[in-house]
C-alpha cells in the first residue's frame, strides 16, 4: 500500500523571520560620516556624550540602519543612568536590544572602530562637537523644509507667521550648533 506523502518543514524554518539585508553607508556623504562618528561616540563614551546626545532626534539620522541603532541607544538611555553604568555593560545592553543580526554586527563594528579624534585632542570636546555637527545637519534640513512651507503660505497669515518664528528659532539654534562644531570636520 502507498503511504501518503507529507512535506516535512522544520519548525525553525517556519519561525525564522526573513533576514533584512541592510545597505551600507555612503562614505562620500559627510552626513553618513558624521552620523557614524556620533554613534561611535555615544556607544564608546556614553558618559561624555549623553548630555548632548539626549536631544538628538531620530530624523537626525539619514542612514536608516544608523537611525535604528540610535533608537536602541535612546531607548536604553531613557531607562538607566549612563554615568553609573560600566561601558562594557552599556554596550552589551545596547546590542541586546538589536534583533537584526546584520544591524547588530554593524553596531558591534562601531563599538571597536576608533573614534576619529586627533592625537592629544580633548575627547569630550571632540565627542560633543561631532554630536553638535549631527544636530546642525538636522537643523539645516528642517530649515530647508520650513522655507519650502513658507513659500506655499500666504505672507502675513497666522500659519506663515508661526512658520517664520520657527525658522528664526531654528536658524539661531543651527548657528549655535555650528559654532560648537567648528573645527571638527569628520
Protein Blocks (a to p, Z undefined) as FASTA:
>chain_A
ZZdddddddfklmmmccddddddddfklmklmmmmmmmmmmmmmmmlmmmmmmmpcfklp
mblklmmmmmmmmmmmmmpcfklpcfklmmmmmmmmpmblklmmmmmmmmmmccfbdehi
afklmmmmmmmmmmmmmmmmmmmmmmmmmmmpcehiaklmmmmmmmmmmmmmmmmmmmmm
gopaZZ
